[in-house]
C-alpha cells in the first residue's frame, strides 16, 4: 500500500486549516475581485511587498492573480477582516458561522474521526450491505473486534433500522481490526471493495480527475450545501469520496467549499456520536415540578407509566392525533404496560419543557414508552440474527480464557522483569566503575595531546621561517617569467580589491580590469578573451554566474583567492603555466 493511501481510514482527517488563504484564493477566482486588487496595488493602498504572479490576456488586462500563502493572509486582513468582524458583531444572522469561517478557522489544526460518518454512508447503501455479507465471512471474529473496540455506541445505532445494526457492528469490527494491524493490507482492501461496490459511480468520476477540490466534490455528489435533513447522507458521501480519492492516489485540494463543508462534517460527527443530544440541553430549564407530580400521582397513581391513566379512563388527556395514529395502525397504548420509565428517564423527560400540562405530559410519556418498546424489539431482532446467541456464548468463553492467559503471561513477564532488573543493576555498577577509569585515562591523554600540539606548532613555525625566504625569492622570479608570456594576451580580470587591481594593472597594463561590484557585465566583454581571472576574495555572485554563462570553452578560467599581489602571481603562474 502506498504510504499516503488509507491515511483517512487509519487516522481520520488531520490538517492545519489556513482559512484566510483559502477564502482569498476563492475570491481571486472572480474577475471583479481581481480588478479591485489590481487597482489597489496600482494606487498603493495595499502593501508594496506583496509577491504575486499575474496572467495578462491581450487587450483584456490582468486575467488572474496568484499570491503566496503568507501574502494571501495579509491581503485578507486588509480587504475583509474589518468588515467581517463588524458583521459578526452586528448581525443576528444564524449563518454567521459560515460567513466568518476564514477568521474562525485560520491556523487551526483539526482532527476528525471519520469512523461514524463513513459507517453511516456504507450501511445506508444496499449494494454496500450486500458486499458486507459477501466479504465478511469471519463474522464471529469481526464481532469480537467490535466488542473489544471503543466504538460501542447505542446512540449511534439509533440511526439505523434493526436489520442494519448487525452490519454496522461488523463494519466497526473490521475498522478496529485493520487499525490495530496496519501491516496487514487485507482488511484495508476488503473495506475498499465494500465501498466501491456501492459507490462505483463516484469512483468512475474521480478516476478522470488529476486533483479533487471541494467544488468538484459538490459537482460529483450533485448537491449544494446540505440542508438539515440531507446533512448526514451528504457528509457521509463526502467522507467516502475523500477516502476513495486518497486510495486512488488522487490529491485532494482544500478550497472554500471544503471549508464550508467542514462545518457540516463536525456537526454530523457530533450528531452521530453525542448521545446526550438525544435529550437536548438538560440544563435549559431549572423547573420544580413537585406540585405537578403530586396532582398527577393523586389522580393516576404514577407519573412513570400510562397504567394509571388507562385504568382511570384518562385517555382523553392524551393528544387526539396520537390516539388516532395508534388506531390507524391497529395499536393500543396498553401495549406499553411494563415499559415504565425510571426516575432518571422521568427527569430527562421533564427537562424537555419549561411547563407541562397533563395532556402534554401524557403524550410525552407515551412517546418515551414507545421508544423503550422499539429498543427492546431491536435487541430481540439482533438476538434472532443468525448464530448471534451462540456467538455471544463463544465470545464469553473466549474472553474468560483470554483473561486467564493474559494473567499468566503478566506473571511470567513480572518475574522476567525482576530478573532483568537485578542483572541491569549489576551491569550499571560495573559500567560506572569502568567509566571512572576511562575518564581518568582520557584526562591524561588529553593533557599529552595538548603538550604535543604545542611542541608541533613551535616546530612548524621554525621550519616555515627557514623556508619562507628561499621560496619567496625563487617563486617570484619564476612567476614573473611564466606570466611575461601572457602580458600581451587578451586577459579579463574580474573582482578583487581596488588596490590589488591597481598593482596588477601596473605589471600588466594591456589586461582589462572589471571591479567586483560592476553589474553591467555583458557577453561582449567576455568573448574574445584568451583568459579570465576571478579574484574570489571580493566578487559578487551575480558577476561570477554571468562569467560562467558567457564563457567559451577555449577560454582559460583562473582563480585567485587573496589580495596579496605576490601570492596571486604565484597562483596564476601555476595555473597559466600548466
C-alpha positions in Angstrom: 0.0 0.0 0.0 1.3 3.4 -0.9 2.5 5.4 2.1 -0.2 8.1 1.9 -3.1 5.9 0.8 -5.5 4.9 3.6 -4.4 7.7 5.9 -8.0 9.0 6.4 -9.3 5.4 7.1 -6.5 4.8 9.6 -6.1 8.2 11.3 -9.0 10.3 10.2 -8.7 13.9 8.8 -5.7 15.7 10.3 -4.9 19.1 8.8 -3.9 22.6 9.7 -6.6 24.9 8.2 -5.5 28.3 6.8 -9.0 29.8 6.3 -7.9 33.2 5.2 -5.7 32.0 2.4 -8.4 29.6 1.3 -11.0 32.3 1.3 -8.8 34.7 -0.7 -7.9 32.0 -3.2 -11.7 31.6 -3.8 -12.2 35.3 -4.1 -9.5 35.7 -6.7 -11.5 33.4 -9.0 -13.8 36.3 -9.6 -12.9 39.0 -12.2 -14.4 41.8 -10.1 -12.1 40.9 -7.1 -9.1 40.7 -9.4 -9.8 44.1 -10.8 -10.3 45.6 -7.3 -7.0 44.1 -6.1 -5.1 45.2 -9.2 -6.5 48.7 -8.7 -5.5 48.8 -5.1 -2.0 47.6 -5.9 -1.6 50.3 -8.6 -2.9 53.0 -6.3 -0.6 51.9 -3.5 -3.4 51.2 -0.9 -2.0 47.7 -0.4 1.4 46.8 0.9 4.1 47.0 -1.8 5.8 43.9 -0.6 3.0 41.5 -1.7 4.6 39.0 -4.0 2.3 37.8 -6.8 2.2 36.4 -10.3 -0.2 38.0 -12.9 -1.6 36.5 -16.1 -2.2 39.0 -18.8 -4.5 38.5 -21.8 -4.1 40.7 -24.8 -6.4 43.7 -24.7 -8.0 42.4 -21.6 -5.6 43.4 -18.8 -5.0 41.1 -15.9 -6.9 37.8 -16.1 -5.7 36.2 -12.8 -3.5 36.9 -9.8 -1.6 34.3 -7.7 -0.2 35.2 -4.3 2.0 33.4 -1.9 0.2 31.8 1.1 1.5 34.4 3.6 0.6 37.3 1.3 -2.9 35.9 0.9 -3.4 36.2 4.7 -2.2 39.8 4.7 -4.4 40.6 1.7 -7.4 39.1 3.6 -6.7 41.3 6.7 -6.5 44.4 4.5 -9.6 43.8 2.5 -12.1 41.8 4.6 -11.0 41.4 8.3 -12.6 44.6 9.5 -15.8 44.1 7.5 -16.4 40.6 8.7 -15.6 41.5 12.3 -18.2 44.2 12.2 -20.7 41.9 10.5 -20.1 39.2 13.1 -20.6 41.8 15.9 -23.7 43.5 14.5 -25.5 40.7 12.6 -28.1 38.3 14.1 -27.9 36.0 11.0 -27.9 32.4 12.2 -25.5 31.5 9.4 -22.8 34.0 10.6 -20.6 31.0 11.4 -20.3 30.3 7.7 -19.6 33.9 6.8 -16.8 34.2 9.4 -15.2 30.8 8.7 -12.0 32.4 7.3 -11.4 34.1 10.7 -12.5 31.3 13.0 -10.7 28.5 11.1 -7.3 30.2 10.4 -4.2 28.4 11.6 -6.4 25.8 13.4 -5.3 22.2 13.5 -8.3 19.8 13.1 -8.5 16.2 13.9 -11.7 14.5 12.7 -12.6 10.8 13.4 -14.4 9.8 10.2 -15.5 6.4 11.6 -19.2 7.0 12.2 -19.9 9.1 9.1 -18.1 6.5 6.9 -20.0 3.6 8.5 -23.3 5.5 8.2 -22.7 6.0 4.4 -21.8 2.4 3.8 -24.6 0.8 5.8 -27.3 3.0 4.2 -26.2 1.8 0.8 -27.9 -1.5 -0.2 -25.1 -2.6 -2.6 -22.5 -2.0 0.2 -24.6 -4.1 2.6 -24.6 -6.9 0.0 -20.8 -6.6 -0.3 -20.5 -6.8 3.6 -22.4 -10.1 3.5 -20.1 -11.4 0.7 -16.8 -10.1 2.0 -17.0 -10.6 5.8 -17.1 -14.4 6.2 -15.3 -14.4 9.6 -18.3 -12.8 11.3 -17.6 -14.0 14.8 -14.0 -12.8 14.7 -15.1 -9.3 13.5 -17.9 -9.1 16.0 -15.3 -9.9 18.7 -13.2 -7.0 17.5 -16.3 -4.8 17.7 -17.0 -5.9 21.3 -13.4 -5.1 22.3 -13.3 -1.7 20.4 -14.2 1.7 21.6 -16.9 2.1 19.0 -19.8 0.6 21.0 -22.3 3.5 21.0 -26.0 2.7 21.4 -26.9 6.2 20.4 -25.1 5.8 17.0 -27.0 2.5 16.4 -30.2 4.5 16.9 -29.7 6.0 13.4 -30.1 2.5 11.8 -33.0 0.2 11.2 -32.9 -3.0 13.2 -31.7 -5.1 10.2 -28.8 -2.6 9.6 -27.4 -2.6 13.1 -25.7 -6.0 12.7 -23.9 -4.8 9.5 -22.9 -1.6 11.3 -21.3 -3.6 14.2 -19.5 -6.0 11.8 -18.1 -2.9 9.8 -17.0 -1.3 13.1 -15.2 -4.5 13.9 -13.5 -4.5 10.5 -12.3 -1.0 11.1 -11.0 -1.8 14.5 -9.1 -4.8 13.2 -7.4 -3.0 10.3 -6.4 -0.1 12.6 -4.8 -2.4 15.1 -2.8 -4.3 12.4 -1.7 -1.7 9.9 0.8 -4.1 8.4 -1.9 -6.4 7.1 -3.3 -4.8 4.0 -6.0 -7.4 3.5 -8.5 -5.7 5.8 -8.0 -2.3 4.2 -8.5 -3.8 0.7 -11.6 -5.6 2.0 -13.1 -2.3 3.2 -12.3 -0.6 -0.1 -14.1 -3.3 -2.1 -17.2 -2.8 0.1 -17.1 0.9 -0.5 -16.5 0.6 -4.3 -19.4 -1.9 -4.5 -21.9 0.8 -3.6 -20.2 3.9 -4.8 -18.7 2.8 -8.1 -20.3 5.7 -9.9 -18.4 8.1 -7.8 -15.2 6.2 -8.3 -15.6 6.4 -12.1 -16.0 10.2 -11.9 -13.0 10.6 -9.5 -10.8 8.5 -11.8 -10.9 11.1 -14.6 -9.6 13.9 -12.4 -5.9 14.8 -11.7 -7.0 16.6 -8.5 -10.2 16.8 -6.4 -11.4 20.0 -4.8 -14.5 20.8 -2.8 -16.1 22.5 -5.8 -15.5 19.3 -7.9 -16.9 17.2 -5.0 -20.1 19.2 -4.9 -20.4 18.7 -8.7 -19.8 14.9 -8.4 -22.2 14.4 -5.5 -24.8 16.6 -7.2 -25.8 18.6 -4.1 -25.3 22.1 -2.9 -24.5 22.9 0.8 -26.8 20.4 2.6 -29.9 21.4 4.5 -30.6 20.0 7.9 -32.4 16.9 6.6 -29.8 16.0 4.0 -26.7 16.8 6.1 -25.9 13.2 7.3 -26.2 11.5 3.8 -24.2 14.3 2.1 -21.4 14.4 4.7 -21.0 10.6 4.7 -20.8 10.5 0.9 -18.3 13.4 1.1 -16.1 11.4 3.5 -16.3 8.3 1.3 -15.3 10.5 -1.7 -12.2 11.7 0.1 -11.3 8.1 1.1 -11.7 6.8 -2.5 -9.7 9.7 -3.9 -6.9 9.0 -1.4 -7.0 5.3 -2.2 -6.6 6.0 -6.0 -3.7 8.4 -5.3 -5.5 11.5 -6.4 -4.7 14.5 -4.3 -7.5 16.4 -2.6 -7.0 20.2 -2.5 -8.8 22.1 0.2 -10.8 25.1 -1.1 -13.5 27.3 0.3 -16.3 24.8 -0.4 -14.4 22.2 1.6 -14.0 24.8 4.4 -17.8 25.3 4.4 -18.4 21.5 4.3 -16.0 21.2 7.3 -18.6 23.0 9.3 -21.1 20.2 8.5 -18.5 17.5 9.0 -18.1 18.5 12.6 -21.9 18.9 13.2 -22.5 15.4 11.7 -19.8 13.7 13.7 -21.1 15.4 16.9 -24.7 14.4 16.0 -23.7 10.8 15.4 -21.6 10.3 18.5 -23.0 12.5 21.2 -25.8 10.5 22.8 -26.7 13.2 25.3 -28.1 15.3 22.5 -31.0 12.9 22.4 -32.2 14.8 25.4 -31.2 18.2 24.2 -29.6 20.5 26.7 -30.7 19.1 30.1 -29.9 22.3 31.9 -32.1 24.5 29.7 -35.0 24.5 32.3 -34.5 24.5 36.0 -38.1 23.8 37.0 -39.7 22.4 40.1 -42.4 20.1 39.1 -43.1 18.7 42.6 -46.6 20.1 42.7 -47.4 18.9 39.2 -46.3 15.4 40.0 -48.3 15.4 43.3 -51.5 16.3 41.4 -50.7 13.8 38.6 -49.9 11.0 41.1 -53.1 11.7 43.1 -55.2 11.2 40.0 -53.3 8.5 38.1 -51.2 6.9 40.9 -47.9 7.0 38.9 -46.1 9.5 36.7 -43.8 6.9 35.2 -46.4 4.8 33.4 -49.6 5.0 31.4 -51.2 2.3 33.6 -53.0 4.6 36.0 -54.3 6.8 33.2 -55.7 3.8 31.3 -57.2 2.3 34.5 -58.9 5.6 35.3 -60.1 6.2 31.8 -57.9 9.3 31.3 -57.1 8.7 27.7 -58.8 11.9 26.9 -55.8 13.7 28.3 -53.6 12.4 25.5 -53.3 14.1 22.2 -56.2 13.3 19.9 -53.8 13.0 17.0 -51.6 10.5 18.8 -54.6 8.3 19.6 -55.8 8.4 16.0 -52.4 7.4 14.7 -52.4 4.5 17.1 -55.8 3.5 15.9 -54.7 3.8 12.2 -52.1 1.0 12.8 -54.5 -1.1 15.0 -52.4 -0.5 18.1 -53.4 0.4 21.7 -51.4 2.3 24.3 -52.0 -0.7 26.5 -49.2 -2.4 24.6 -46.7 -0.4 26.6 -47.6 -1.8 30.0 -44.5 -2.9 31.8 -42.3 -0.3 30.0 -42.4 2.1 32.9 -39.8 4.9 33.0 -37.0 5.0 35.6 -36.7 8.1 37.8 -33.7 9.2 35.7 -35.7 8.8 32.5 -38.5 10.9 34.1 -36.1 13.6 35.0 -34.8 13.7 31.4 -38.3 13.8 30.1 -39.4 16.6 32.4 -36.5 18.8 31.4 -37.6 19.0 27.8 -40.2 21.6 28.6 -40.5 24.5 31.0 -44.1 23.9 31.8 -46.3 20.8 31.5 -49.9 20.1 31.3 -51.5 16.7 31.9 -52.2 16.4 28.1 -48.6 17.2 27.1 -47.1 15.0 29.8 -49.3 12.0 28.9 -48.2 12.4 25.2 -44.5 12.6 26.2 -44.9 9.6 28.5 -46.4 7.6 25.7 -43.6 8.5 23.3 -41.0 7.6 25.8 -42.5 4.2 26.4 -42.9 3.7 22.7 -39.1 4.3 22.3 -38.3 1.8 25.0 -40.6 -0.7 23.2 -38.8 -0.1 19.9 -35.4 -0.5 21.6 -36.5 -3.9 23.0 -37.7 -5.0 19.7 -34.4 -4.2 18.1 -32.5 -6.1 20.7 -34.7 -9.1 20.2 -34.2 -8.8 16.4 -30.4 -8.9 16.9 -30.7 -11.9 19.2 -32.7 -13.6 16.5 -30.0 -13.0 13.9 -28.1 -16.0 12.5 -25.7 -17.6 15.2 -26.0 -14.4 17.3 -26.8 -16.2 20.6 -24.2 -18.9 20.0 -21.6 -16.3 19.1 -22.3 -14.4 22.4 -21.6 -17.6 24.4 -18.4 -18.3 22.4 -17.3 -14.7 23.0 -17.9 -15.0 26.7 -15.9 -18.2 26.9 -13.1 -16.8 24.8 -12.9 -13.7 26.9 -12.6 -15.8 30.1 -9.8 -17.9 28.6 -8.0 -14.8 27.2 -8.2 -13.2 30.7 -6.7 -16.3 32.3 -3.9 -16.5 29.7 -3.2 -12.8 30.0 -2.9 -13.1 33.8 -0.4 -16.0 33.5 1.6 -14.0 30.8 1.7 -11.0 33.1 3.1 -13.1 36.0 5.8 -14.5 33.7 6.6 -11.1 32.5 6.9 -9.7 36.0 9.3 -12.5 37.1 11.4 -11.9 33.9 11.4 -8.2 34.5 12.6 -8.7 38.1 15.5 -10.9 36.9 16.4 -8.4 34.2 16.3 -5.6 36.8 18.9 -7.4 39.0 21.1 -8.0 36.0 20.9 -4.4 34.8 21.8 -3.1 38.3 24.9 -5.2 38.4 25.8 -4.1 34.8 25.3 -0.4 35.7 27.6 -0.8 38.7 30.4 -2.3 36.6 29.9 0.3 33.9 30.2 3.1 36.4 33.5 1.8 37.6 34.8 1.4 34.0 33.5 4.9 33.2 35.5 6.4 36.0 38.7 4.6 34.9 38.2 5.7 31.3 37.6 9.3 32.3 40.8 9.3 34.3 42.7 7.8 31.3 41.1 10.3 28.9 42.2 13.2 31.0 45.8 12.1 30.9 45.7 11.5 27.2 44.1 15.0 26.7 47.0 16.6 28.5 49.6 14.7 26.5 47.9 15.7 23.2 47.9 19.4 24.3 51.6 19.3 25.1 52.4 17.5 21.7 50.3 20.0 19.8 52.2 22.9 21.4 55.5 21.4 20.5 54.4 20.6 17.0 53.3 24.2 16.4 56.7 25.5 17.6 58.5 23.2 15.2 56.3 24.2 12.2 56.9 27.9 12.9 60.6 27.3 12.9 60.6 25.3 9.6 58.4 27.9 8.0 60.7 30.7 8.9 63.6 28.9 7.4 61.9 28.1 4.1 59.9 31.2 3.6 62.7 33.4 2.4 64.1 31.0 -0.1 60.6 30.2 -1.5 59.6 33.8 -2.0 62.7 34.8 -3.9 62.6 31.9 -6.3 58.8 31.8 -6.6 58.5 35.5 -7.6 61.2 35.2 -10.2 59.6 32.0 -11.5 56.1 33.6 -11.6 57.2 36.7 -13.4 59.0 34.6 -16.0 55.9 32.5 -16.7 53.4 35.4 -16.6 55.5 37.5 -19.0 54.2 35.3 -21.8 50.7 36.4 -21.0 51.4 40.1 -20.7 50.4 40.8 -24.4 47.5 38.3 -24.4 43.8 39.3 -24.1 43.1 38.8 -20.4 40.0 39.9 -18.4 40.5 40.3 -14.6 37.3 40.3 -12.5 36.9 41.0 -8.8 39.5 41.7 -6.1 40.1 44.9 -4.1 40.7 48.1 -6.0 44.3 48.4 -4.7 45.0 44.9 -5.8 43.7 45.6 -9.3 45.9 48.8 -9.5 49.1 46.9 -8.5 48.3 44.2 -11.1 47.5 46.8 -13.8 51.0 48.3 -13.3 52.5 44.9 -14.1 50.1 44.1 -16.9 48.8 47.3 -18.4 47.3 45.6 -21.5 44.9 43.5 -19.5 41.3 44.6 -19.0 40.0 45.0 -15.4 36.4 45.0 -14.1 35.5 45.9 -10.5 33.9 43.3 -8.2 30.6 45.2 -7.9 30.1 46.1 -11.6 26.6 45.0 -12.6 26.7 45.8 -16.3 29.0 43.0 -17.3 27.8 41.6 -20.7 28.8 38.8 -23.0 30.7 41.1 -25.3 33.2 41.9 -22.6 33.8 38.2 -22.0 34.0 36.9 -25.6 37.4 37.0 -27.4 39.4 36.9 -24.2 42.2 34.3 -24.0 41.9 34.0 -20.3 39.6 35.2 -17.5 40.9 35.7 -13.9 38.5 35.7 -11.0 39.6 37.0 -7.6 37.1 35.3 -5.3 38.2 37.4 -2.3 36.0 40.2 -3.5 33.5 39.1 -6.1 29.7 39.4 -6.5 27.8 36.2 -7.1 25.8 37.7 -10.0 29.0 38.7 -11.7 30.5 35.3 -11.3 27.5 33.5 -12.7 27.5 35.9 -15.6 31.0 34.8 -16.4 30.2 31.2 -16.2 27.2 31.5 -18.6 29.1 33.7 -21.2 32.5 31.9 -21.1 33.7 30.0 -24.2 35.1 26.5 -23.8 38.6 27.5 -25.2 39.0 30.3 -22.7 41.1 29.6 -19.6 39.4 30.4 -16.3 41.8 31.0 -13.4 41.0 31.7 -9.8 43.0 33.6 -7.1 41.9 33.8 -3.5 43.9 36.7 -2.0 44.6 40.4 -2.3 48.3 39.8 -1.7 49.8 40.5 -5.2 52.9 38.2 -4.7 50.8 35.3 -3.6 48.3 35.8 -6.6 51.2 35.9 -9.1 52.4 32.5 -7.8 48.9 31.1 -8.1 48.5 32.5 -11.6 51.9 31.2 -12.7 50.9 27.7 -11.6 47.6 27.8 -13.5 48.7 29.6 -16.6 51.9 27.7 -16.9 50.2 24.3 -16.9 
